[in-house]
C-alpha cells in the first residue's frame, strides 16, 4: 500500500492543480 504524506505546501499545490485542471 502507498501512504501519501502531504505537507502544507504539497497540499496547496495539489488543490491548486486540481482547481485549474478539473
C-alpha distance matrix in Angstrom:
0.0 3.8 6.4 9.7 12.9 16.1 19.5 22.6 23.5 20.1 20.2 23.8 23.2 20.5 23.1 25.8 24.2 23.3 26.9 28.5 26.3 25.8
3.8 0.0 3.8 6.3 9.7 12.7 16.1 19.2 19.9 16.5 16.9 20.4 19.7 17.2 19.9 22.5 21.0 20.4 24.0 25.5 23.5 23.4
6.4 3.8 0.0 3.8 6.5 9.9 13.2 16.3 17.5 14.4 14.5 18.2 18.1 15.8 18.3 21.1 20.2 19.7 23.0 24.9 23.4 23.3
9.7 6.3 3.8 0.0 3.8 6.4 9.9 12.9 13.9 10.7 10.8 14.5 14.3 12.1 14.8 17.5 16.8 16.5 19.7 21.6 20.4 20.6
12.9 9.7 6.5 3.8 0.0 3.8 6.7 10.0 11.4 8.9 9.3 12.9 13.3 12.0 14.5 17.1 17.0 17.2 20.0 22.0 21.4 21.9
16.1 12.7 9.9 6.4 3.8 0.0 3.8 6.5 7.8 5.5 5.7 9.2 10.0 9.1 11.4 13.8 14.3 14.7 17.1 19.1 19.1 19.8
19.5 16.1 13.2 9.9 6.7 3.8 0.0 3.8 5.5 5.1 6.1 8.6 9.8 10.3 12.2 14.0 15.2 16.3 18.1 20.0 20.5 21.6
22.6 19.2 16.3 12.9 10.0 6.5 3.8 0.0 3.8 5.5 5.2 6.2 8.7 9.9 10.7 12.2 14.3 15.3 16.4 18.4 19.7 20.7
23.5 19.9 17.5 13.9 11.4 7.8 5.5 3.8 0.0 3.8 5.4 5.0 6.1 8.5 9.9 10.3 12.1 14.0 15.1 16.4 17.8 19.5
20.1 16.5 14.4 10.7 8.9 5.5 5.1 5.5 3.8 0.0 3.8 5.4 5.1 6.0 8.6 9.7 10.4 12.1 14.0 15.4 15.9 17.5
20.2 16.9 14.5 10.8 9.3 5.7 6.1 5.2 5.4 3.8 0.0 3.8 5.4 5.0 6.2 8.5 9.9 10.5 12.1 14.3 15.0 15.8
23.8 20.4 18.2 14.5 12.9 9.2 8.6 6.2 5.0 5.4 3.8 0.0 3.8 5.4 5.2 6.0 8.6 9.8 10.4 12.3 13.9 15.2
23.2 19.7 18.1 14.3 13.3 10.0 9.8 8.7 6.1 5.1 5.4 3.8 0.0 3.8 5.5 4.9 6.0 8.4 9.6 10.6 11.7 13.7
20.5 17.2 15.8 12.1 12.0 9.1 10.3 9.9 8.5 6.0 5.0 5.4 3.8 0.0 3.8 5.4 5.2 6.1 8.5 10.1 10.2 11.5
23.1 19.9 18.3 14.8 14.5 11.4 12.2 10.7 9.9 8.6 6.2 5.2 5.5 3.8 0.0 3.8 5.5 5.0 5.9 8.6 9.6 10.2
25.8 22.5 21.1 17.5 17.1 13.8 14.0 12.2 10.3 9.7 8.5 6.0 4.9 5.4 3.8 0.0 3.8 5.4 5.1 6.3 8.4 10.2
24.2 21.0 20.2 16.8 17.0 14.3 15.2 14.3 12.1 10.4 9.9 8.6 6.0 5.2 5.5 3.8 0.0 3.8 5.4 5.3 5.7 8.2
23.3 20.4 19.7 16.5 17.2 14.7 16.3 15.3 14.0 12.1 10.5 9.8 8.4 6.1 5.0 5.4 3.8 0.0 3.8 5.5 5.0 5.5
26.9 24.0 23.0 19.7 20.0 17.1 18.1 16.4 15.1 14.0 12.1 10.4 9.6 8.5 5.9 5.1 5.4 3.8 0.0 3.8 5.6 6.0
28.5 25.5 24.9 21.6 22.0 19.1 20.0 18.4 16.4 15.4 14.3 12.3 10.6 10.1 8.6 6.3 5.3 5.5 3.8 0.0 3.8 6.2
26.3 23.5 23.4 20.4 21.4 19.1 20.5 19.7 17.8 15.9 15.0 13.9 11.7 10.2 9.6 8.4 5.7 5.0 5.6 3.8 0.0 3.8
25.8 23.4 23.3 20.6 21.9 19.8 21.6 20.7 19.5 17.5 15.8 15.2 13.7 11.5 10.2 10.2 8.2 5.5 6.0 6.2 3.8 0.0
